[in-house]
């Protein structure tokens, strides 16, 4: 039996353990900045299966280590989730860890904390089959990604000084190898006016009316943004509007809109801000354009802050990491995996986008179900992902 067959057989042999661990992960709510209980659960499982070392950093990321070799390989699953929204919209209890028809259901099943079950048992497979080589595998459960993608890995690499040579992001890829995605940023635009009694609006200067023209121009701008044949089109959308007014019968003196800007190749923070600043209505009404700042307190009590700019990244199809991913995909799937890209954004904005560390994606589940009610994960996807993660270091 060759290595590929041994890895697939070992992964299948641990299916029951992977599913049990995955169900416990679902049963442990882990909203952003509230991941502490799940970190403890993961730590126990890592120790149980024989990781060489387990640590928790200052902002609450958990890192398990396999091996002590020179080559550093980091695999990351963010373990925080979004909220559940309207509980009545769920057909099942989002935190019951329901397992039915070989499928696990619940918040975070797709996006994306169940990848942690696959990674932890990949570590056990490596140990069992003595696949360790001249590499150190770092299995990361990162926090706060849903609120600020990239921040946890920037902390881990820049502050904790755990810099990898290669990174695998385990967000859902439908068991395809992904090699990039668009970047993004969040902005706000503010118009000022002058308040007065609404019975005589001509005495004031309505900040909301000014903003209406700006919104129309931003909507028109969206159609003119750059397109890249692989990574896709840049987009901009108005996602929220609010105003300040003394009362409901007074003219508002301030209006703010928030923008979600998706960035394709060649688009940057500077160029995107300038595009909004150049709009005729923005100049006419002297509106202020700003990039938003993320400020939060981690579950450990540590304070974090970051500008909400997340750069675009693409890794060449010819890069050795992509080729290694394809070979590991053959092991896991028994066929050549599709190579593609994400539609949404991931922690790769830090490793590849800001730090230029070679990064790919491979994850169980389909990204189209991210953030939806009744998220689910096929158990076989978790088994195949475990085989992929166990096999990959051997091709690097």
Phi, psi and omega in degrees: 000127181279174183302318181301315180294321178297319180293315179298318180295318180296317179298317179296324180294335179263011184304315182299319179292319179298315180296317180299315178296316180299319180295321177293326176298315179297323182288354181248094181305143184211061176296158182307134181073008178227039189266003189304315182295322178291323177302317180295321178297315180295319179302315180299319182290320178299316179295318181300320184271356171103026174300146183289329182202145176226132178223157175238126185274184189295332180260002173103004171297144174251137183228123175251139185246135172236124178085171182222024185281175186289317183285128183256120180240123180250129173243130189235132167236125174282133188257002174271160178227164169285173177288184183261353182068220181285114181302331182290343180283345181273134176277343179229165175290118185294350181237020181272344183066040183296134178235113185212138180054042179060031183224140179256135183242150173142168180296127181093358181296316177272312188238097343208028192285349179286344172302333179299323179298318179295317182293318181298317181281341169297320176300319179293321178298316178302316179294313183299318185268004180054050181268005180297143177222209180276058179214158171242121177265125177249113179262115188249132166253103188266154185248159171065013182296322182300327180274329186204081184301137181098327185305313183296324180281329173299318178297312184300320185275313185279323185264313181277349175064035174257079184267120179273164172271331180219149181228139171241120175268128188256024171303159183299131176231007184060035179062033172254163175264119181255144183231027175159175172192166177296154172272184178202166172205161178240130181231164168227151177236131185237128171250145177249150177217205178223125183281153173200176178291137184291348177288343178221070187298338181294344179281344183250193180219102192281113182293330179290319179299318176301318183294331180303318179294322180295318179299318179297319181289325176293320177298320178291325179299325183306325182287345187256001186284161186296154177233136172243134188295334178264308190277338176109191187263144169290145179222158171219136181221139172279120187250346181199148175222140179212159179218161174249128180211143181299329179193176179284356171240040174224149177287130181291142181255359176208140177223139180231135169242153178245140185239135168259118182245116175264134192247125175265185181302131177092353178259135184230175175302311184298314183292325182287321175295317181298323179300319179288318181297332181279349181299136184307316182290327177296316178291317182301315184264006178053045179288150180260131180248126182225149170272134183288157179245138175261126176227130182204171175242121181292166180297341177278350184098353179287140177269137180230155181206142178198143171296140185271065176232128188227100192293149173297149174209147175214134175255136181304142177298340181268358182294147183299330179290320176297315180296322176296321177298320178296317179295318177294325176297322177297321177297312186289321189257341185076014178202168180286126181285155173289142175251126186208206181215162176280155170274322181264187185255153183221182175296351174298342176298335177274305187293312181268315186292316182261324190253356177058034175270127181307129188221138170228172175236142170205119182211155175285155178086164183251128186298341182295341180265002178298137176066013178265164172284152180063040173305147179214163179219118173296130182299327179296329176298320180294322179294314180295322177295321178300319178295318179300311184294326178288326184279326190306311184304330181291345179260004180250000000 
